[in-house]
């Protein structure tokens, strides 16, 4: 009986030790899981901020592009108007020249 009691005591100590180890592992696992979840949330927030910054930068680039395009269109319109005016004046000069040549021949 003495030997059996020693074995029961020894097994009880082993069970208590295993139970304690299991609780420690569970506590560490919970801590790691919580810190991992926190890290995922932090990374997600940083990523969301970067995505938003890129969205804003894209919007600004689009506005800038449209402004440049509008400026180029205005320059082109102005150049076309100047060209048409120059052409009108050349035609007027040509008409005047031709009228003078016709008078000379008469």
C-alpha positions in Angstrom: 0.0 0.0 0.0 2.9 2.3 0.8 4.2 1.9 -2.8 0.7 2.5 -4.2 0.3 5.7 -2.2 3.7 6.9 -3.4 2.6 6.3 -7.0 -0.7 8.1 -6.5 1.1 11.0 -5.0 3.6 11.0 -7.8 0.8 10.8 -10.4 -1.1 13.6 -8.7 2.0 15.8 -8.8 2.4 15.0 -12.5 -1.2 15.9 -13.2 -1.0 19.1 -11.2 2.2 20.0 -13.1 0.7 19.2 -16.5 -2.4 21.2 -15.5 -0.3 24.2 -14.5 1.8 23.9 -17.7 -1.4 23.7 -19.8 -2.8 26.9 -18.0 0.5 28.7 -18.7 0.4 27.7 -22.4 -3.2 28.8 -22.6 -2.4 32.1 -21.1 0.6 32.6 -23.4 -1.5 31.6 -26.4 -4.2 34.1 -25.4 -1.6 36.8 -25.0 -0.1 36.0 -28.4 -3.5 35.8 -30.0 -4.5 39.2 -28.5 -1.2 40.8 -29.5 -1.5 39.3 -33.0 -5.1 40.6 -33.4 -3.9 44.0 -32.2 -1.0 43.9 -34.8 -3.5 42.9 -37.5 -5.7 45.9 -36.6 -2.8 48.2 -36.5 -1.5 47.1 -39.9 -5.1 47.3 -41.2 -5.4 50.9 -40.0 -2.0 51.8 -41.5 -3.0 50.2 -44.8 -6.4 52.0 -44.8 -4.6 55.3 -44.3 -2.2 54.6 -47.1 -5.1 53.6 -49.4 -6.9 56.9 -48.5 -3.7 58.9 -49.1 -3.3 57.3 -52.5 -7.0 58.0 -53.3 -6.5 61.6 -52.4 -3.3 61.9 -54.4 -5.0 60.3 -57.4 -7.8 62.9 -57.1 -5.3 65.7 -57.0 -3.4 64.3 -60.0 -6.6 64.0 -61.9 -7.6 67.6 -61.1 -4.1 68.8 -62.2 -4.3 66.7 -65.4 -7.7 68.3 -66.2 -6.4 71.8 -65.6 -3.4 71.2 -67.9 -5.8 69.8 -70.6 -8.1 72.7 -70.2 -5.2 75.2 -70.5 -3.9 73.4 -73.6 -7.4 73.5 -75.2 -7.6 77.2 -74.4 -4.2 77.8 -76.0 -5.3 75.8 -79.1 -8.5 77.8 -79.4 -6.6 81.1 -79.0 -4.0 80.0 -81.6 -6.8 79.0 -84.0 -8.5 82.4 -83.6 -5.2 84.2 -84.2 -4.5 82.0 -87.2 -8.0 82.7 -88.6 -7.5 86.4 -88.1 -4.1 86.4 -89.8 -5.6 84.4 -92.7 -8.5 86.9 -92.9 -6.0 89.8 -93.0 -3.9 88.0 -95.7 -6.9 87.5 -97.8 -7.9 91.1 -97.4 -4.4 92.2 -98.4 -4.5 89.8 -101.4 -7.9 91.3 -102.4 -6.5 94.8 -102.1 -3.4 93.8 -104.1 -5.5 92.2 -106.8 -7.7 95.2 -107.0 -4.7 97.5 -107.4 -3.3 95.2 -110.1 -6.6 95.3 -111.9 -6.7 99.1 -111.8 -3.1 99.3 -113.1 -4.1 97.1 -116.1 -7.0 99.3 -117.0 
